[in-house]
Amino acid sequence: MVFMQRMPINVVRFAGFRNKVHELKVLNLNGKTINMNLRRQKHGDDVRYAIEGWPKFMKDNGLRLGDKLHFTYESAGNLMILTHVDGVNAD
């Protein structure tokens, strides 16, 4: 089973995603770029985009459910840059 996280609709519109599959690059806080696939999914009458491998990205970067992640997006190269994390689940 492949777990995915949906891309916020405002980012999808801003980025101009229209194809069934897009490559998305995510730059983590350590400066490592991870290549992911963004796949189109039907959601009722609407279309949503899901990021494949998101749970692995979260785990590999020590992120937990409830953490607030802040990104910037560079349309040239489809690059999402993780700029900082508000760790609401801090121990």
C-alpha positions, 0 to 999 in steps of 0.5 A, a space after each residue: 500500500 502506498 501512503 500519500 499526503 494531499 497537496 494543498 489546493 492553493 499550491 496546486 493552482 499556483 504551480 499550475 499542475 494539470 498532468 496525471 503525474 508530476 515530479 516534485 522535489 522537496 528540499 529538507 532542512 538539512 539541504 537534501 533534495 528528495 524526488 517525489 511523485 505528485 499524482 492526480 486523484 479523483 475526489 468526487 467531482 474534483 481533482 486532488 494531487 497526492 504526494 507519494 512517499 510523504 510518511 517516509 519523508 516525515 519519518 526520515 526527517 524526524 517530523 511527527 503528525 501535528 508538526 506545522 511545516 512551512 514551505 516556500 515553492 519555486 516553480 522553476 524546477 517544481 521545488 518545495 523548500 522546507 523552511 522551518 518546522 513548528 514542533 507542536 508535539 515536542 517532548 
